[in-house]
Amino acid sequence: MPLSEAPEDRVVEAMRYACLNGGKRLRPFFVMQTAALFHVDTRAAVRAAAAVEMLHCYSLIHDDLPAMDDDNLRRGLPTVHRRFDEATAILAGDALLTAALGTMADPDVHADPAVRCELVSRLAAASGAHGMVGGQMLDLLAEHQDLDIAAITRLQRMKTGCLIAFSCECGAILGRASCASRQALLAYAHDVGLAFQIADDLLDVEGQENDLGKATAKDAERGKASFVAVLGVERARAQARLLIEQAIAHLDVFEGRAALLAAAARFVVDRQR
């Protein structure tokens, strides 16, 4: 995302602001680590990881908009629409989405066009109406509905889990991994994704705005159902830890080569932001 003197580069500045000012980089980490399991060239894995992070950052820009979650703070800084303006924020999100797909389709990601097509197709599915975007739609509807635990699980699997699942599968696609390896990583991602969301819900209740870099107690203010609201703090925390142990067990097929993925799973529930 290089800057120039062109007047339209205001949108590039907003894209850079959204992507390069902190964040956990958890999704690209999953891409890099799963790619390493199958000896994928690091340069190719980095490009795929960057595409995933660009798509994730687009979703954050749009989620923060007044028409969505109406947040003023992200990663300890003003959200993109507060730092720039709403129109620029929308365009920056649009540009990051298209840049993510374009980056994933680049021959430098993989020499085989069939592999690149699968990556683009899977990323589009994970982020579209039956994935992340659909999950955000359910999240908005949840402000006016009472959801049970099954509905909350489906919502969060779509909104958060689908992109995490793709991030874990991405390295396996790049490495032409076996079906067994891909299924193990998807099972790992399924459990980590739910645990991640439960941890987010706990931080929304127990965390401090200064530590998190964003507003807290937003779900309760809007009357949204969450894992914590339905299960209570202690049961929710216990469920998250159970999910993490399940996730780590799925990595046994890699015979100790996935130690960093196991550590990342524990980080998901132990993090403070």
DRENNU-577212 format. One record per residue: residue number from 1; x, y, z of N, C-alpha, C in turn; residue in one letter. Coordinates in steps of 0.1 Angstrom, whole numbers. Layout:
! DRENNU-577212
   seq      nX      nY      nZ     caX     caY     caZ      cX      cY      cZ   type
   NUM       X       Y       Z       X       Y       Z       X       Y       Z      a
...
//
This chain:
! DRENNU-577212
   seq      nX      nY      nZ     caX     caY     caZ      cX      cY      cZ   type
     1       8     -12       0       0       0       0       9      13       0      m
     2      17      14     -10      26      26     -11      18      39     -13      p
     3      23      50      -7      16      63      -9      23      70     -20      l
     4      15      79     -26      21      88     -36      15     102     -34      s
     5      17     111     -43      11     124     -42      -3     125     -48      e
     6      -8     115     -54     -21     115     -61     -32     118     -51      a
     7     -42     127     -54     -52     131     -45     -61     119     -40      p
     8     -62     108     -48     -70      97     -44     -63      88     -33      e
     9     -50      92     -31     -43      84     -21     -47      87      -6      d
    10     -57      96      -5     -63      97       9     -69      84      13      r
    11     -75      76       3     -80      63       7     -69      53      10      v
    12     -58      54       4     -46      45       7     -41      49      21      v
    13     -41      61      24     -37      65      38     -46      59      48      e
    14     -59      59      45     -69      53      55     -67      38      55      a
    15     -64      32      44     -61      17      44     -49      14      53      m
    16     -39      22      51     -26      20      59     -29      22      74      r
    17     -37      32      77     -41      35      91     -48      23      97      y
    18     -57      17      90     -65       6      95     -56      -7      97      a
    19     -46      -9      88     -39     -21      88     -26     -21      96      c
    20     -20      -9      98      -6      -9     103      -5      -3     116      l
    21     -16      -1     123     -15       5     137     -19      -5     148      n
    22     -11     -16     148     -13     -25     159     -22     -37     155      g
    23     -27     -43     165     -35     -55     163     -28     -68     166      g
    24     -35     -79     169     -28     -91     173     -22     -99     161      k
    25     -27     -96     149     -22    -104     137     -24    -119     139      r
    26     -35    -122     146     -37    -137     148     -40    -145     136      l
    27     -48    -139     127     -52    -146     115     -40    -149     106      r
    28     -32    -138     103     -20    -141      95     -10    -150     102      p
    29     -10    -150     115      -1    -159     122      -6    -174     119      f
    30     -19    -176     119     -24    -190     116     -20    -194     102      f
    31     -21    -184      92     -17    -187      79      -2    -191      78      v
    32       7    -184      85      21    -186      85      24    -199      91      m
    33      18    -202     103      21    -214     110      16    -227     103      q
    34       4    -226      97      -1    -238      90       7    -240      77      t
    35      11    -229      71      19    -231      59      33    -237      62      a
    36      38    -234      74      51    -240      78      50    -255      80      a
    37      39    -259      84      37    -274      86      39    -282      73      l
    38      36    -275      62      37    -282      49      48    -276      40      f
    39      58    -269      46      70    -265      40      67    -255      28      h
    40      57    -247      30      54    -237      20      64    -226      20      v
    41      68    -221       8      77    -210       7      72    -198      15      d
    42      81    -193      23      77    -182      33      72    -170      25      t
    43      78    -166      14      74    -154       7      60    -156       2      r
    44      56    -168      -3      42    -170      -7      33    -170       5      a
    45      37    -176      16      28    -176      28      26    -162      33      a
    46      36    -153      33      35    -139      37      24    -132      29      v
    47      24    -134      16      15    -127       7       0    -132      11      r
    48      -1    -145      12     -15    -150      16     -19    -145      30      a
    49      -9    -144      39     -12    -139      52     -16    -124      52      a
    50      -9    -117      44     -13    -102      42     -27    -101      36      a
    51     -30    -109      27     -44    -108      21     -54    -111      32      a
    52     -52    -120      41     -62    -123      51     -63    -111      61      v
    53     -51    -105      64     -52     -94      74     -58     -82      67      e
    54     -56     -80      55     -63     -69      48     -78     -71      48      m
    55     -83     -83      46     -97     -86      46    -103     -84      61      l
    56     -95     -89      70     -99     -87      84    -100     -72      88      h
    57     -91     -64      84     -91     -50      87    -102     -43      80      c
    58    -106     -47      68    -117     -41      61    -130     -44      70      y
    59    -131     -56      75    -143     -59      83    -144     -50      96      s
    60    -132     -47     102    -132     -39     114    -136     -24     110      l
    61    -131     -19      99    -135      -6      95    -150      -5      94      i
    62    -156     -14      87    -171     -14      85    -179     -17      97      h
    63    -174     -26     106    -180     -29     118    -181     -17     127      d
    64    -171      -8     127    -170       3     136    -179      15     131      d
    65    -184      15     119    -192      26     113    -204      29     122      l
    66    -209      41     122    -221      45     129    -233      36     125      p
    67    -234      31     113    -246      23     109    -245       9     114      a
    68    -233       5     119    -230      -8     125    -229      -8     140      m
    69    -217      -9     145    -215      -9     159    -212       5     165      d
    70    -210      15     157    -208      29     161    -197      30     172      d
    71    -185      26     168    -174      26     178    -165      38     174      d
    72    -160      44     184    -150      56     182    -136      52     185      n
    73    -133      40     190    -120      36     194    -117      22     189      l
    74    -105      20     183    -100       7     179     -85       7     180      r
    75     -80      -3     187     -66      -5     190     -60       8     196      r
    76     -68      14     205     -63      25     213     -63      38     205      g
    77     -68      38     192     -68      50     184     -82      53     179      l
    78     -84      65     174     -97      68     168    -100      58     156      p
    79    -112      53     155    -116      45     144    -114      52     131      t
    80    -114      45     120    -111      51     107    -121      62     103      v
    81    -134      60     106    -143      70     102    -142      82     111      h
    82    -136      81     123    -134      92     132    -121     100     128      r
    83    -111      92     124     -98      98     120     -99     105     106      r
    84    -108      99      97    -109     105      84    -124     110      83      f
    85    -133     102      77    -147     105      77    -154      92      72      d
    86    -167      92      73    -174      80      70    -172      75      56      e
    87    -173      84      46    -172      81      32    -158      74      29      a
    88    -148      81      35    -134      75      33    -133      62      39      t
    89    -139      60      51    -138      47      58    -145      36      50      a
    90    -156      39      44    -163      29      36    -155      26      24      i
    91    -149      36      17    -141      33       5    -128      25       9      l
    92    -122      29      21    -110      22      25    -113       7      28      a
    93    -125       4      34    -129     -10      36    -131     -17      23      g
    94    -138     -10      13    -140     -16       0    -127     -19      -7      d
    95    -117     -10      -6    -104     -11     -13     -96     -23      -6      a
    96     -97     -24       7     -90     -35      14     -96     -49      10      l
    97    -109     -50       9    -115     -62       5    -110     -66      -9      l
    98    -111     -57     -19    -107     -60     -32     -92     -63     -33      t
    99     -84     -55     -25     -69     -58     -25     -66     -72     -19      a
   100     -74     -76      -9     -72     -89      -3     -74    -100     -14      a
   101     -85     -99     -22     -87    -109     -32     -77    -108     -43      l
   102     -73     -96     -47     -63     -95     -57     -50    -100     -53      g
   103     -46     -98     -40     -33    -103     -35     -33    -118     -35      t
   104     -44    -124     -31     -45    -139     -30     -45    -145     -44      m
   105     -49    -138     -54     -49    -143     -68     -36    -141     -75      a
   106     -27    -134     -69     -14    -132     -75      -6    -144     -77      d
   107       1    -146     -89       9    -158     -91      20    -160     -81      p
   108      24    -149     -74      35    -151     -64      30    -158     -52      d
   109      17    -160     -50      11    -168     -39      13    -183     -42      v
   110      10    -187     -54      12    -201     -58      13    -201     -73      h
   111      22    -210     -78      24    -211     -93      12    -217    -100      a
   112       4    -226     -93      -7    -233     -99     -20    -225     -98      d
   113     -25    -221    -109     -38    -213    -109     -49    -220    -102      p
   114     -50    -233    -102     -60    -240     -96     -60    -238     -81      a
   115     -48    -238     -75     -46    -235     -61     -50    -221     -57      v
   116     -46    -211     -66     -50    -197     -64     -65    -196     -64      r
   117     -72    -202     -74     -86    -202     -75     -93    -207     -63      c
   118     -88    -218     -57     -93    -224     -45     -92    -214     -33      e
   119     -80    -208     -32     -78    -199     -21     -88    -187     -22      l
   120     -89    -181     -34     -98    -170     -36    -113    -174     -33      v
   121    -116    -185     -38    -130    -190     -36    -133    -193     -21      s
   122    -124    -199     -14    -126    -202       0    -126    -189       8      r
   123    -117    -180       5    -117    -167      12    -130    -160      10      l
   124    -135    -159      -3    -147    -152      -5    -159    -159       2      a
   125    -159    -172       3    -170    -179      10    -169    -176      25      a
   126    -157    -176      30    -155    -173      45    -160    -159      49      a
   127    -158    -150      39    -161    -136      43    -174    -131      38      s
   128    -182    -139      31    -194    -134      24    -207    -136      32      g
   129    -218    -136      25    -231    -136      31    -234    -149      40      a
   130    -227    -159      37    -228    -171      45    -216    -174      54      h
   131    -209    -163      56    -197    -163      65    -197    -151      73      g
   132    -186    -143      72    -184    -132      81    -195    -121      80      m
   133    -198    -118      67    -209    -107      65    -222    -112      70      v
   134    -226    -125      68    -238    -130      73    -238    -130      88      g
   135    -227    -133      94    -226    -132     109    -228    -118     114      g
   136    -223    -108     107    -225     -94     112    -240     -91     110      q
   137    -246     -96     100    -261     -93      99    -268     -99     111      m
   138    -265    -112     114    -271    -118     126    -268    -110     139      l
   139    -256    -105     140    -252     -97     151    -261     -84     153      d
   140    -264     -78     141    -272     -66     142    -287     -70     146      l
   141    -291     -81     140    -305     -86     144    -306     -90     158      l
   142    -295     -94     164    -295     -98     178    -298     -87     188      a
   143    -297     -75     183    -301     -64     192    -316     -63     195      e
   144    -323     -70     187    -338     -70     188    -344     -84     190      h
   145    -335     -94     193    -340    -107     195    -333    -114     207      q
   146    -340    -123     213    -334    -132     223    -329    -144     217      d
   147    -316    -147     218    -310    -158     211    -306    -169     222      l
   148    -308    -181     218    -303    -192     227    -289    -195     224      d
   149    -283    -205     231    -268    -207     230    -265    -213     216      i
   150    -274    -220     210    -272    -226     196    -272    -214     186      a
   151    -281    -205     187    -281    -193     178    -269    -185     180      a
   152    -264    -183     192    -252    -175     195    -240    -181     189      i
   153    -239    -195     190    -228    -202     185    -228    -201     170      t
   154    -239    -202     163    -240    -201     149    -236    -187     144      r
   155    -241    -177     151    -237    -163     148    -222    -161     149      l
   156    -216    -165     160    -202    -163     162    -193    -172     153      q
   157    -198    -183     149    -191    -192     140    -190    -185     126      r
   158    -201    -178     122    -201    -171     110    -193    -158     111      m
   159    -195    -150     121    -189    -137     121    -174    -138     124      k
   160    -170    -146     133    -156    -147     136    -149    -160     132      t
   161    -156    -171     133    -150    -184     131    -147    -187     117      g
   162    -155    -183     107    -152    -186      93    -139    -181      88      c
   163    -135    -169      92    -123    -164      87    -111    -170      94      l
   164    -113    -173     107    -102    -180     114    -100    -194     108      i
   165    -112    -201     105    -111    -214      98    -103    -213      85      a
   166    -106    -203      77     -99    -202      64     -84    -199      67      f
   167     -81    -191      77     -67    -188      80     -59    -201      84      s
   168     -66    -210      90     -59    -222      94     -58    -232      82      c
   169     -68    -231      73     -68    -240      62     -59    -235      51      e
   170     -57    -222      51     -50    -216      40     -36    -222      37      c
   171     -28    -224      48     -15    -230      47     -16    -245      41      g
   172     -27    -252      45     -28    -265      40     -32    -265      25      a
   173     -39    -255      21     -42    -254       6     -30    -251      -1      i
   174     -22    -242       4      -9    -238      -3       0    -250      -4      l
   175       0    -258       7       9    -270       7       3    -282       2      g
   176      -9    -282      -5     -15    -294     -10     -15    -305       0      r
   177     -20    -302      12     -20    -311      23     -31    -322      21      a
   178     -29    -333      28     -39    -344      27     -53    -339      33      s
   179     -63    -347      30     -76    -344      36     -76    -345      51      c
   180     -69    -355      56     -68    -357      70     -62    -345      77      a
   181     -51    -339      72     -45    -328      78     -54    -315      77      s
   182     -60    -314      66     -70    -302      65     -81    -303      75      r
   183     -87    -315      76     -97    -317      86     -93    -314     100      q
   184     -81    -319     103     -75    -316     117     -74    -301     119      a
   185     -69    -294     109     -68    -279     111     -81    -272     112      l
   186     -91    -277     104    -104    -271     105    -111    -274     118      l
   187    -109    -286     124    -114    -289     137    -108    -280     147      a
   188     -95    -279     146     -87    -270     155     -93    -255     155      y
   189     -95    -251     142    -100    -237     140    -114    -235     146      a
   190    -122    -245     144    -136    -244     149    -136    -242     164      h
   191    -128    -250     171    -128    -248     186    -121    -235     190      d
   192    -110    -232     183    -103    -219     187    -112    -207     184      v
   193    -119    -207     173    -128    -196     169    -138    -193     180      g
   194    -145    -204     185    -155    -202     195    -149    -198     208      l
   195    -137    -203     212    -130    -199     224    -126    -185     223      a
   196    -122    -180     211    -118    -167     209    -129    -157     212      f
   197    -141    -161     207    -153    -152     209    -157    -152     224      q
   198    -157    -163     230    -160    -164     244    -151    -155     252      i
   199    -138    -156     249    -128    -147     256    -131    -133     253      a
   200    -135    -129     241    -139    -115     238    -151    -111     246      d
   201    -160    -120     248    -172    -117     256    -168    -114     270      d
   202    -159    -122     275    -154    -121     289    -147    -108     291      l
   203    -138    -104     281    -131     -91     281    -141     -80     281      l
   204    -152     -81     273    -161     -70     272    -168     -68     286      d
   205    -169     -78     294    -175     -77     307    -165     -73     318      v
   206    -153     -79     317    -143     -78     328    -131     -68     324      e
   207    -129     -66     312    -117     -58     307    -119     -43     310      g
   208    -107     -36     308    -107     -22     309    -104     -16     296      q
   209    -111      -4     293    -110       2     280     -95       5     277      e
   210     -87      10     286     -74      14     284     -65       2     280      n
   211     -68     -10     285     -61     -22     282     -65     -27     268      d
   212     -78     -27     265     -83     -33     253     -81     -24     241      l
   213     -81     -11     243     -80      -1     232     -93       1     225      g
   214    -104      -3     231    -117      -1     226    -127      -1     237      k
   215    -139       4     234    -150       5     244    -154      -9     249      a
   216    -158      -9     262    -162     -22     268    -177     -21     271      t
   217    -183     -32     275    -197     -33     279    -207     -29     268      a
   218    -202     -30     255    -211     -25     244    -222     -35     242      k
   219    -220     -48     243    -230     -58     241    -242     -56     251      d
   220    -238     -54     264    -248     -53     274    -257     -40     272      a
   221    -250     -29     268    -257     -17     265    -268     -19     255      e
   222    -264     -27     245    -274     -29     233    -283     -40     235      r
   223    -282     -47     246    -291     -58     249    -288     -71     240      g
   224    -275     -72     235    -272     -83     227    -269     -95     236      k
   225    -274    -107     231    -270    -119     237    -256    -123     235      a
   226    -249    -129     244    -235    -133     243    -234    -146     251      s
   227    -222    -152     249    -219    -165     256    -220    -162     271      f
   228    -214    -150     275    -213    -147     289    -227    -144     295      v
   229    -236    -137     287    -249    -134     292    -257    -147     294      a
   230    -255    -157     285    -263    -169     286    -257    -179     296      v
   231    -244    -180     296    -238    -190     305    -233    -185     318      l
   232    -231    -172     319    -225    -166     331    -210    -167     330      g
   233    -203    -159     338    -188    -157     336    -181    -170     338      v
   234    -183    -177     349    -175    -189     352    -178    -200     343      e
   235    -190    -203     339    -193    -213     329    -187    -210     316      r
   236    -188    -197     312    -183    -193     299    -167    -195     299      a
   237    -161    -191     310    -146    -193     311    -143    -208     310      r
   238    -150    -216     317    -148    -231     317    -150    -237     303      a
   239    -160    -232     296    -163    -237     282    -151    -233     273      q
   240    -146    -221     274    -135    -216     266    -123    -225     268      a
   241    -120    -228     280    -108    -237     283    -110    -251     278      r
   242    -123    -256     279    -125    -269     273    -123    -269     258      l
   243    -128    -259     252    -126    -258     237    -112    -257     233      l
   244    -104    -250     241     -89    -249     238     -83    -263     239      i
   245     -86    -270     250     -80    -284     251     -84    -293     240      e
   246     -97    -292     235    -101    -299     223     -93    -295     211      q
   247     -91    -282     209     -84    -277     198     -70    -283     197      a
   248     -63    -282     209     -49    -287     209     -49    -302     206      i
   249     -59    -310     211     -59    -324     208     -60    -327     193      a
   250     -66    -318     186     -67    -320     171     -54    -319     164      h
   251     -44    -313     171     -31    -311     165     -22    -323     167      l
   252     -26    -333     174     -18    -345     177     -13    -352     164      d
   253     -21    -351     153     -17    -357     140      -4    -351     135      v
   254       0    -340     140      12    -333     135      25    -337     143      f
   255      23    -345     153      34    -351     161      44    -341     166      e
   256      39    -331     173      47    -321     179      52    -310     171      g
   257      49    -310     158      53    -299     149      44    -287     149      r
   258      33    -288     157      24    -277     157      24    -270     171      a
   259      36    -270     177      36    -265     191      32    -250     192      a
   260      36    -242     182      32    -228     182      17    -226     180      l
   261      10    -235     172      -4    -234     171     -11    -238     185      l
   262      -5    -247     192     -10    -251     205      -9    -239     215      a
   263       3    -232     214       5    -220     222      -4    -209     219      a
   264      -7    -207     206     -16    -197     201     -30    -200     207      a
   265     -34    -212     207     -47    -216     213     -48    -212     227      a
   266     -38    -214     235     -38    -210     249     -38    -195     250      r
   267     -31    -188     241     -31    -173     241     -45    -168     240      f
   268     -53    -174     231     -66    -170     228     -74    -168     241      v
   269     -73    -177     251     -81    -175     263     -74    -168     274      v
   270     -61    -167     273     -53    -161     284     -50    -146     281      d
   271     -53    -141     269     -50    -127     265     -58    -117     274      r
   272     -52    -106     275     -58     -95     282     -64     -84     273      q
   273     -63     -86     260     -68     -76     251     -72     -82     238      r
//
